Amino acid sequence: MTQFMAPVRWYEYSRARLWRCAPPDPAAEAFHRSWPGYSPSPLVDAPGLAEEMGVGRVLVKDESDRMGLPSFKILGASWAVFRALSARIGGQPPATFAELAERMNPLSPVELIAATEGNHGRAVAHLARLLGLKCRVYVPSGTDENVVAAIRGEGAEVATVAGPYDEAVLRAADVVQRAGPDALLIQDTAWSGYTEIPAWVVEGYVTILSEIDAQVEMEEGSLVAVPVGVGSLLQATLAHYRSSADARRRPAVLGVEPETAACVLESLVAGELKTIRTTHTVMTGLNCGTPSGLAWRCVREGLDGAIAISDEEAVAAVDDLAGIGIATRPTGAAALAGTRAALTGDGGPSRRRALGVDDTSTVVLLCTEGPVETDVADQAG
């Protein structure tokens, strides 16, 4: 049942770093490394932000150019599409996406379907184009016209649903159920009866965290800040760090949501999954009212802190990231805005203690997207 809940700004859990889980499947990272031209996304040093927040180092993981698209979402979508279609073609499973494309029937009736507020749907459409498949993407009303144009530029059909993101998800799922076996739902949120593909999406996101491990030493006292929509990227982050046998390599993790769409934070405060009524936010990629059921246990048991931020805070963070050469939008800047609010805002001293952060800590901010680029003519390779 959808509920309207009074905004909550902060949540903390003191035992999060004690929780352990099984490690994610490493096959997704090997799959991504097999893509032509693959390279890790940059980890940008931001000494001015470190000084402002009173920590040893701030590093920004810049996902504005990932595998030909301006977002990290292609990591999860590509692995999920690869796994789902590999199972359909039969025989010896393909080793790479290129081999999958070679083995796909050019007359295949399979249609990829997704719901999105932008980046996930574009990633699915991009993959469908590379494979020569049809694609239909459902978007909520009010979706930015540039976002819609970018998805259409990948060759997908775009349908607008009256209502928020959650309604678009329901419509996409209903369409697939009615269409039969030739329609394949590639969604990055999970619910009862639909968990396998979202689990593959989460595995794909872990590549980001494995790259960070190779780029910087994450020691005790470190913090990783993650923008949160339905919680799949947050789940990947927690699965990666909470599976480490070395307590020194289990950093604190902070989830950041818009004040108007803090479904994960509200669920944590309530102690159970909640669906909330969302309103407009400039952090469009985070405007989600229902957490992923698959992510819930990881989030409930392994998340150190969660914070809700205003649109104004996110917009200010966009300008700050531009100052260090990172072009993004409010969704991508949310991790900076949330970390700033947690460490320097009201309640900063107690929140720093809860997160185990001091003046020697390394803080990693996940900047999840760049500006929308609608010209895809040069991405056909």
SETIMAR-379969 format. One record per residue (C-alpha): residue number from 0; residue in one letter; x, z, y. Coordinates in Angstrom, 1 decimal, decimal comma. Each point is the difference from the previous one (the first is absolute). Layout:
! residues N
+-----+---+--------+--------+--------+
|   k | r |      x |      z |      y |
+-----+---+--------+--------+--------+
| NUM | A |      X |      Z |      Y |
...
+-----+---+--------+--------+--------+
END
This chain:
! residues 381
+-----+---+--------+--------+--------+
|   k | r |      x |      z |      y |
+-----+---+--------+--------+--------+
|   0 | M |    0,0 |    0,0 |    0,0 |
|   1 | T |    1,3 |   -0,9 |    3,4 |
|   2 | Q |    0,6 |    2,9 |    2,3 |
|   3 | F |    0,8 |    0,4 |    3,6 |
|   4 | M |    2,6 |    2,7 |    0,4 |
|   5 | A |    1,5 |    1,7 |    3,1 |
|   6 | P |    3,5 |   -1,3 |    0,6 |
|   7 | V |    2,8 |    2,0 |   -1,5 |
|   8 | R |    3,5 |   -0,4 |    1,4 |
|   9 | W |    2,3 |    1,6 |   -2,6 |
|  10 | Y |    0,4 |    0,9 |   -3,7 |
|  11 | E |    2,9 |    1,5 |   -1,8 |
|  12 | Y |    0,8 |    1,0 |   -3,6 |
|  13 | S |    3,0 |    2,2 |   -0,7 |
|  14 | R |    0,4 |   -0,8 |   -3,7 |
|  15 | A |    0,0 |   -3,8 |    0,2 |
|  16 | R |    3,7 |   -0,5 |   -0,7 |
|  17 | L |   -0,3 |    2,1 |   -3,2 |
|  18 | W |   -2,4 |   -2,5 |   -1,5 |
|  19 | R |    1,4 |   -2,5 |   -2,5 |
|  20 | C |   -1,4 |   -3,2 |   -1,4 |
|  21 | A |    1,1 |   -2,9 |   -2,2 |
|  22 | P |    2,3 |   -2,6 |    1,6 |
|  23 | P |   -1,6 |   -3,4 |    0,9 |
|  24 | D |    0,7 |   -3,1 |   -2,0 |
|  25 | P |    3,3 |   -1,5 |    1,3 |
|  26 | A |   -1,0 |   -3,5 |   -1,1 |
|  27 | A |   -1,7 |   -0,7 |    3,4 |
|  28 | E |    3,3 |    0,3 |    1,9 |
|  29 | A |    1,8 |   -2,4 |   -2,4 |
|  30 | F |   -2,9 |   -2,4 |    0,4 |
|  31 | H |    0,3 |    0,1 |    3,8 |
|  32 | R |    3,7 |   -0,5 |   -0,1 |
|  33 | S |   -0,5 |   -3,2 |   -2,0 |
|  34 | W |   -1,8 |   -1,7 |    3,0 |
|  35 | P |    2,2 |   -2,7 |    1,7 |
|  36 | G |    1,4 |    1,4 |    3,2 |
|  37 | Y |   -1,0 |    3,6 |   -0,8 |
|  38 | S |    1,8 |    2,6 |    2,1 |
|  39 | P |   -0,7 |    3,7 |    0,8 |
|  40 | S |   -1,8 |    0,6 |    3,2 |
|  41 | P |    2,1 |    1,6 |    2,8 |
|  42 | L |    0,4 |    3,7 |    0,5 |
|  43 | V |    0,5 |    0,3 |    3,7 |
|  44 | D |    1,8 |    3,0 |    1,6 |
|  45 | A |   -1,8 |    1,5 |    3,0 |
|  46 | P |    2,3 |    2,7 |    1,6 |
|  47 | G |   -2,2 |    0,3 |    3,0 |
|  48 | L |   -3,0 |    1,0 |   -2,1 |
|  49 | A |    2,1 |    2,4 |   -2,0 |
|  50 | E |    1,1 |    1,8 |    3,2 |
|  51 | E |   -3,6 |    0,1 |    1,3 |
|  52 | M |   -1,3 |    1,5 |   -3,3 |
|  53 | G |    2,9 |    2,4 |   -0,4 |
|  54 | V |    1,2 |   -1,3 |   -3,4 |
|  55 | G |    3,3 |   -1,3 |   -1,3 |
|  56 | R |   -1,1 |   -3,6 |   -0,5 |
|  57 | V |   -3,0 |   -2,3 |    0,2 |
|  58 | L |   -0,1 |   -3,2 |   -2,0 |
|  59 | V |   -2,8 |   -2,6 |    0,2 |
|  60 | K |   -0,8 |   -2,1 |   -3,1 |
|  61 | D |   -1,0 |   -3,3 |    1,6 |
|  62 | E |   -2,5 |   -1,9 |   -2,1 |
|  63 | S |   -0,8 |   -2,6 |    2,6 |
|  64 | D |    1,5 |   -2,9 |   -2,0 |
|  65 | R |   -0,5 |    0,4 |   -3,8 |
|  66 | M |    0,1 |   -2,9 |   -2,4 |
|  67 | G |   -1,3 |   -2,4 |    2,7 |
|  68 | L |   -2,8 |    2,2 |    1,4 |
|  69 | P |    0,0 |    2,6 |    2,8 |
|  70 | S |   -0,9 |    3,0 |   -2,2 |
|  71 | F |    0,9 |    2,0 |   -3,1 |
|  72 | K |   -3,3 |   -0,8 |   -1,7 |
|  73 | I |    1,5 |   -3,1 |   -1,7 |
|  74 | L |    2,1 |    2,4 |   -2,2 |
|  75 | G |   -3,1 |    1,5 |   -1,6 |
|  76 | A |   -2,1 |   -3,1 |   -0,1 |
|  77 | S |    2,7 |   -2,2 |   -1,6 |
|  78 | W |    0,6 |    2,4 |   -2,8 |
|  79 | A |   -3,7 |    0,5 |   -0,7 |
|  80 | V |   -0,8 |   -3,7 |    0,1 |
|  81 | F |    3,1 |   -0,7 |   -2,3 |
|  82 | R |   -1,1 |    2,6 |   -2,5 |
|  83 | A |   -3,7 |   -1,0 |    0,0 |
|  84 | L |    0,6 |   -3,7 |   -0,3 |
|  85 | S |    2,8 |    0,4 |   -2,6 |
|  86 | A |   -2,4 |    1,7 |   -2,3 |
|  87 | R |   -2,5 |   -2,9 |    0,4 |
|  88 | I |    2,3 |   -2,9 |   -0,8 |
|  89 | G |    1,0 |    1,3 |   -3,4 |
|  90 | G |    3,2 |   -0,5 |   -2,0 |
|  91 | Q |    3,3 |    1,3 |    1,0 |
|  92 | P |   -0,4 |    1,8 |    3,4 |
|  93 | P |    1,7 |   -1,8 |    2,9 |
|  94 | A |    3,2 |    1,6 |    1,3 |
|  95 | T |   -0,4 |   -0,9 |    3,7 |
|  96 | F |   -2,7 |   -1,0 |    2,5 |
|  97 | A |    1,5 |   -3,6 |    0,0 |
|  98 | E |   -0,5 |   -0,2 |   -3,8 |
|  99 | L |   -3,5 |    1,2 |    0,3 |
| 100 | A |   -0,7 |   -2,7 |    2,6 |
| 101 | E |    1,4 |   -2,7 |   -2,3 |
| 102 | R |   -2,2 |    1,2 |   -2,9 |
| 103 | M |   -3,2 |    0,2 |    2,0 |
| 104 | N |   -2,5 |   -2,7 |   -0,8 |
| 105 | P |   -0,3 |   -2,1 |    3,2 |
| 106 | L |   -3,7 |   -0,3 |   -0,7 |
| 107 | S |   -0,4 |    3,8 |   -0,6 |
| 108 | P |   -3,5 |    1,2 |    1,0 |
| 109 | V |    1,4 |    3,5 |    0,8 |
| 110 | E |   -0,9 |    1,2 |    3,5 |
| 111 | L |    1,8 |    3,0 |    1,6 |
| 112 | I |   -2,3 |    2,3 |    1,9 |
| 113 | A |    0,9 |    2,9 |    2,3 |
| 114 | A |   -1,3 |    2,1 |    2,8 |
| 115 | T |    2,2 |    0,8 |    3,0 |
| 116 | E |    0,5 |    0,9 |    3,6 |
| 117 | G |    2,9 |   -2,4 |    0,1 |
| 118 | N |    3,3 |    0,3 |   -1,8 |
| 119 | H |   -1,2 |    0,5 |   -3,6 |
| 120 | G |   -2,4 |   -2,9 |    0,2 |
| 121 | R |    2,6 |   -2,3 |    1,5 |
| 122 | A |    2,5 |    0,9 |   -2,7 |
| 123 | V |   -2,5 |   -0,8 |   -2,7 |
| 124 | A |   -0,9 |   -3,3 |    1,7 |
| 125 | H |    3,7 |   -0,9 |    0,4 |
| 126 | L |    0,5 |    0,6 |   -3,8 |
| 127 | A |   -3,0 |   -2,1 |   -0,8 |
| 128 | R |    1,4 |   -2,9 |    2,1 |
| 129 | L |    3,3 |    0,2 |   -1,8 |
| 130 | L |   -1,8 |   -0,1 |   -3,4 |
| 131 | G |   -2,4 |   -2,7 |    1,0 |
| 132 | L |   -3,0 |    2,3 |   -0,5 |
| 133 | K |   -3,2 |    0,5 |    2,0 |
| 134 | C |   -0,3 |    3,2 |    2,0 |
| 135 | R |   -2,8 |    1,8 |    1,8 |
| 136 | V |    0,6 |    2,9 |    2,3 |
| 137 | Y |   -2,6 |    2,4 |    1,4 |
| 138 | V |    0,6 |    1,6 |    3,4 |
| 139 | P |   -2,0 |    2,6 |    1,9 |
| 140 | S |   -1,8 |   -0,9 |    3,2 |
| 141 | G |    2,2 |    0,2 |    3,0 |
| 142 | T |    3,1 |   -1,1 |   -1,7 |
| 143 | D |    2,5 |   -1,5 |    2,4 |
| 144 | E |   -0,4 |   -3,8 |    0,3 |
| 145 | N |    3,8 |   -0,5 |   -0,3 |
| 146 | V |   -0,1 |    1,9 |   -3,3 |
| 147 | V |   -2,8 |   -2,2 |   -1,3 |
| 148 | A |    1,8 |   -3,1 |    1,1 |
| 149 | A |    3,1 |    1,1 |   -1,8 |
| 150 | I |   -1,9 |    0,5 |   -3,2 |
| 151 | R |   -1,7 |   -3,4 |    0,3 |
| 152 | G |    3,3 |   -1,6 |    0,8 |
| 153 | E |    1,1 |    1,0 |   -3,5 |
| 154 | G |   -2,9 |   -2,2 |   -1,3 |
| 155 | A |   -2,4 |    2,8 |   -0,8 |
| 156 | E |   -3,8 |    0,2 |    0,6 |
| 157 | V |   -0,7 |    3,0 |    2,3 |
| 158 | A |   -3,4 |    1,7 |    0,0 |
| 159 | T |   -1,0 |    2,7 |    2,5 |
| 160 | V |   -2,0 |    3,0 |   -1,2 |
| 161 | A |   -2,3 |    1,9 |    2,3 |
| 162 | G |    1,5 |    3,5 |    0,0 |
| 163 | P |    3,4 |    1,7 |   -0,4 |
| 164 | Y |    2,9 |   -0,6 |   -2,5 |
| 165 | D |   -1,8 |    2,0 |   -2,8 |
| 166 | E |   -2,9 |   -2,4 |    0,2 |
| 167 | A |    2,3 |   -3,0 |   -0,4 |
| 168 | V |    1,5 |    1,6 |   -3,1 |
| 169 | L |   -3,4 |    0,5 |   -1,5 |
| 170 | R |   -1,0 |   -3,6 |    0,7 |
| 171 | A |    3,2 |   -1,4 |   -1,5 |
| 172 | A |   -0,5 |    2,1 |   -3,2 |
| 173 | D |   -3,6 |   -1,0 |   -0,2 |
| 174 | V |    0,8 |   -3,7 |    0,3 |
| 175 | V |    2,6 |    0,2 |   -2,7 |
| 176 | Q |   -2,4 |    1,8 |   -2,4 |
| 177 | R |   -2,6 |   -2,7 |    0,6 |
| 178 | A |    2,5 |   -2,9 |   -0,3 |
| 179 | G |    1,3 |    0,8 |   -3,4 |
| 180 | P |    3,5 |   -0,5 |   -1,6 |
| 181 | D |    1,2 |   -2,7 |    2,3 |
| 182 | A |    0,0 |    2,4 |    3,0 |
| 183 | L |    2,9 |    2,4 |    0,2 |
| 184 | L |   -0,3 |    3,0 |    2,4 |
| 185 | I |    3,4 |    0,9 |    1,5 |
| 186 | Q |   -0,7 |    3,3 |    1,8 |
| 187 | D |    2,4 |    2,7 |    1,3 |
| 188 | T |   -2,4 |    2,8 |   -0,5 |
| 189 | A |   -1,3 |    1,5 |   -3,2 |
| 190 | W |   -3,3 |    1,4 |   -1,2 |
| 191 | S |   -1,6 |    0,9 |   -3,4 |
| 192 | G |    0,3 |   -3,0 |   -2,3 |
| 193 | Y |    2,5 |   -1,8 |    2,3 |
| 194 | T |    3,5 |    1,5 |   -0,3 |
| 195 | E |    2,3 |   -2,4 |   -1,7 |
| 196 | I |    0,6 |   -2,5 |    2,8 |
| 197 | P |    0,2 |    2,7 |    2,7 |
| 198 | A |    2,6 |    1,8 |   -2,2 |
| 199 | W |    2,1 |   -3,2 |    0,0 |
| 200 | V |   -0,3 |   -0,3 |    3,8 |
| 201 | V |    1,4 |    3,6 |    0,3 |
| 202 | E |    2,9 |   -0,9 |   -2,4 |
| 203 | G |    0,8 |   -3,0 |    2,3 |
| 204 | Y |    0,3 |    2,2 |    3,1 |
| 205 | V |    2,6 |    2,2 |   -1,7 |
| 206 | T |    2,6 |   -2,7 |    0,7 |
| 207 | I |    0,0 |    1,2 |    3,6 |
| 208 | L |    1,1 |    3,5 |   -1,1 |
| 209 | S |    2,6 |   -1,3 |   -2,4 |
| 210 | E |    1,5 |   -1,9 |    2,9 |
| 211 | I |    0,1 |    3,1 |    2,1 |
| 212 | D |    1,9 |    1,8 |   -2,7 |
| 213 | A |    2,7 |   -2,7 |    0,1 |
| 214 | Q |    0,1 |    0,0 |    3,8 |
| 215 | V |    0,2 |    3,8 |    0,8 |
| 216 | E |    0,7 |    3,2 |   -1,8 |
| 217 | M |   -3,3 |    2,0 |    0,0 |
| 218 | E |    1,1 |    3,7 |   -0,3 |
| 219 | E |   -1,8 |    3,3 |    0,2 |
| 220 | G |   -1,7 |    0,3 |    3,4 |
| 221 | S |   -0,8 |   -3,7 |    0,3 |
| 222 | L |   -3,5 |   -1,2 |    1,0 |
| 223 | V |   -1,8 |   -3,3 |   -0,8 |
| 224 | A |   -3,0 |   -0,9 |    2,2 |
| 225 | V |   -2,6 |   -2,4 |   -1,4 |
| 226 | P |   -3,0 |   -1,7 |    1,7 |
| 227 | V |   -3,1 |    0,6 |   -2,1 |
| 228 | G |   -3,0 |   -2,2 |   -0,5 |
| 229 | V |   -1,5 |    0,5 |   -3,5 |
| 230 | G |    3,2 |    1,7 |   -1,2 |
| 231 | S |    1,7 |   -2,5 |   -2,2 |
| 232 | L |    3,2 |   -0,2 |    1,9 |
| 233 | L |    0,0 |    3,8 |    0,2 |
| 234 | Q |   -0,6 |    0,2 |   -3,7 |
| 235 | A |    3,0 |   -2,3 |   -0,6 |
| 236 | T |    2,2 |    2,2 |    2,3 |
| 237 | L |   -1,0 |    3,2 |   -1,8 |
| 238 | A |    0,4 |   -1,5 |   -3,5 |
| 239 | H |    3,5 |   -1,2 |    0,9 |
| 240 | Y |    1,2 |    3,3 |    1,5 |
| 241 | R |   -1,8 |    2,5 |   -2,1 |
| 242 | S |    1,3 |   -1,6 |   -3,2 |
| 243 | S |    3,6 |    0,8 |    0,9 |
| 244 | A |    1,7 |    2,7 |   -2,1 |
| 245 | D |    2,2 |    0,9 |    2,9 |
| 246 | A |   -1,8 |    2,4 |    2,4 |
| 247 | R |    2,4 |   -1,1 |    2,8 |
| 248 | R |   -1,5 |   -3,5 |   -0,3 |
| 249 | R |   -3,6 |    1,0 |    0,4 |
| 250 | P |   -0,5 |   -0,2 |    3,8 |
| 251 | A |   -3,0 |    1,3 |    1,8 |
| 252 | V |   -2,7 |   -2,7 |    0,4 |
| 253 | L |   -2,3 |   -0,3 |    3,0 |
| 254 | G |   -3,2 |   -2,1 |   -0,1 |
| 255 | V |   -1,3 |   -1,4 |    3,4 |
| 256 | E |   -3,6 |   -1,2 |    0,6 |
| 257 | P |   -2,1 |   -0,8 |    3,1 |
| 258 | E |   -2,2 |    2,8 |    1,3 |
| 259 | T |   -3,0 |   -2,3 |   -0,5 |
| 260 | A |    0,8 |   -0,9 |   -3,6 |
| 261 | A |    1,8 |    3,0 |   -1,6 |
| 262 | C |   -1,6 |   -0,2 |   -3,4 |
| 263 | V |    3,0 |    1,3 |   -1,9 |
| 264 | L |    0,5 |    2,9 |    2,4 |
| 265 | E |   -3,7 |    0,9 |   -0,1 |
| 266 | S |    0,1 |   -0,1 |   -3,9 |
| 267 | L |    3,0 |    2,3 |   -0,1 |
| 268 | V |   -1,6 |    2,5 |    2,3 |
| 269 | A |   -3,2 |   -0,1 |   -2,1 |
| 270 | G |    1,9 |    0,1 |   -3,3 |
| 271 | E |   -1,8 |   -3,0 |   -1,4 |
| 272 | L |   -0,4 |   -3,7 |    0,6 |
| 273 | K |   -2,1 |   -0,7 |    3,0 |
| 274 | T |   -1,5 |   -3,2 |    1,6 |
| 275 | I |   -0,2 |    0,3 |    3,7 |
| 276 | R |   -1,6 |   -2,1 |    2,7 |
| 277 | T |    2,7 |   -1,8 |    2,0 |
| 278 | T |   -0,1 |   -1,4 |    3,5 |
| 279 | H |    2,2 |   -2,4 |    1,9 |
| 280 | T |    3,8 |    0,4 |    0,1 |
| 281 | V |    2,8 |   -2,2 |    1,2 |
| 282 | M |    1,7 |    0,9 |   -3,3 |
| 283 | T |   -2,1 |   -2,6 |   -1,8 |
| 284 | G |    1,9 |    0,1 |   -3,2 |
| 285 | L |   -0,7 |    3,7 |   -0,4 |
| 286 | N |   -3,8 |   -0,1 |    0,8 |
| 287 | C |   -1,1 |    1,1 |   -3,5 |
| 288 | G |   -2,7 |    2,5 |   -0,8 |
| 289 | T |    0,6 |    0,6 |   -3,8 |
| 290 | P |    3,3 |    0,9 |   -1,6 |
| 291 | S |    1,1 |   -1,7 |   -3,1 |
| 292 | G |   -1,0 |    2,0 |   -3,1 |
| 293 | L |    3,2 |   -1,0 |   -1,7 |
| 294 | A |    2,1 |    1,5 |    2,8 |
| 295 | W |   -1,9 |    3,3 |    0,3 |
| 296 | R |    1,9 |    2,1 |   -2,5 |
| 297 | C |    3,4 |   -1,0 |    1,4 |
| 298 | V |   -1,2 |    0,7 |    3,5 |
| 299 | R |   -1,7 |    3,3 |   -0,8 |
| 300 | E |    3,0 |    1,4 |   -2,0 |
| 301 | G |    3,0 |   -1,6 |    1,7 |
| 302 | L |   -0,6 |   -0,5 |    3,7 |
| 303 | D |    1,7 |    2,5 |    2,4 |
| 304 | G |   -1,9 |   -0,8 |    3,1 |
| 305 | A |   -2,7 |   -2,3 |    1,5 |
| 306 | I |   -0,7 |   -0,6 |    3,7 |
| 307 | A |   -2,6 |   -2,0 |    1,9 |
| 308 | I |    1,0 |   -1,8 |    3,2 |
| 309 | S |   -1,7 |   -1,6 |    2,9 |
| 310 | D |    0,0 |   -3,7 |    0,9 |
| 311 | E |    2,0 |    0,9 |    3,2 |
| 312 | E |    2,7 |    1,6 |   -2,1 |
| 313 | A |    0,3 |   -3,0 |   -2,2 |
| 314 | V |    0,1 |   -2,4 |    2,9 |
| 315 | A |    2,8 |    2,0 |    1,7 |
| 316 | A |    2,0 |   -0,2 |   -3,3 |
| 317 | V |   -0,3 |   -3,8 |    0,0 |
| 318 | D |    1,9 |    0,0 |    3,3 |
| 319 | D |    2,6 |    2,4 |   -1,2 |
| 320 | L |    0,7 |   -2,2 |   -3,1 |
| 321 | A |    0,2 |   -3,1 |    2,2 |
| 322 | G |    2,8 |    1,9 |    1,8 |
| 323 | I |    2,1 |    0,0 |   -3,1 |
| 324 | G |   -0,7 |   -3,6 |   -0,9 |
| 325 | I |   -2,9 |    0,4 |   -2,4 |
| 326 | A |   -3,2 |   -2,0 |    0,8 |
| 327 | T |   -3,1 |    1,6 |   -1,6 |
| 328 | R |   -3,6 |    0,9 |    0,7 |
| 329 | P |   -1,7 |    3,4 |    0,1 |
| 330 | T |   -0,5 |    0,2 |   -3,8 |
| 331 | G |    3,7 |   -0,6 |   -0,5 |
| 332 | A |    0,9 |    2,6 |    2,7 |
| 333 | A |   -2,2 |    2,7 |   -1,4 |
| 334 | A |    2,8 |    1,7 |   -2,0 |
| 335 | L |    2,0 |    0,5 |    3,2 |
| 336 | A |   -3,0 |    1,2 |    2,0 |
| 337 | G |   -0,9 |    2,5 |   -2,8 |
| 338 | T |    3,5 |    1,3 |   -0,5 |
| 339 | R |    0,4 |    0,5 |    3,8 |
| 340 | A |   -3,3 |    1,9 |    0,1 |
| 341 | A |    0,9 |    2,1 |   -3,0 |
| 342 | L |    3,5 |    1,0 |    1,2 |
| 343 | T |   -0,3 |    0,2 |    3,7 |
| 344 | G |   -3,7 |    0,5 |    0,8 |
| 345 | D |   -2,2 |    3,2 |   -0,1 |
| 346 | G |    1,0 |    2,0 |   -3,0 |
| 347 | G |    3,3 |   -1,8 |   -0,3 |
| 348 | P |    2,1 |    3,0 |   -1,1 |
| 349 | S |   -2,3 |    1,1 |   -2,8 |
| 350 | R |   -0,5 |   -3,6 |   -1,1 |
| 351 | R |    3,8 |   -0,6 |   -0,1 |
| 352 | R |    0,3 |    3,1 |   -2,2 |
| 353 | A |   -2,7 |   -1,3 |   -2,3 |
| 354 | L |    1,7 |   -3,3 |   -0,4 |
| 355 | G |    3,5 |    1,5 |   -0,3 |
| 356 | V |    1,3 |   -1,9 |    3,0 |
| 357 | D |    2,9 |    1,2 |    2,2 |
| 358 | D |    2,5 |   -1,5 |    2,4 |
| 359 | T |    2,0 |   -1,4 |   -2,9 |
| 360 | S |   -2,9 |   -1,8 |   -1,8 |
| 361 | T |   -0,2 |   -3,7 |   -0,7 |
| 362 | V |   -3,4 |   -1,4 |    0,8 |
| 363 | V |   -1,1 |   -3,4 |   -1,4 |
| 364 | L |   -3,0 |   -1,7 |    1,6 |
| 365 | L |   -1,8 |   -2,8 |   -1,9 |
| 366 | C |   -0,9 |   -2,7 |    2,5 |
| 367 | T |   -2,3 |   -2,1 |   -2,1 |
| 368 | E |   -0,8 |   -3,1 |    2,0 |
| 369 | G |    1,1 |   -2,4 |    2,7 |
| 370 | P |   -2,1 |   -2,1 |    2,4 |
| 371 | V |   -2,6 |   -2,4 |   -1,4 |
| 372 | E |    1,5 |   -3,5 |   -0,4 |
| 373 | T |   -2,7 |   -2,6 |   -0,5 |
| 374 | D |    2,2 |   -3,0 |   -0,6 |
| 375 | V |    0,7 |   -0,2 |   -3,7 |
| 376 | A |    1,0 |   -3,7 |   -0,2 |
| 377 | D |    3,6 |    0,8 |   -0,7 |
| 378 | Q |   -0,8 |    2,5 |   -2,8 |
| 379 | A |   -1,0 |   -2,4 |   -2,7 |
| 380 | G |    3,2 |    0,6 |   -2,1 |
+-----+---+--------+--------+--------+
END
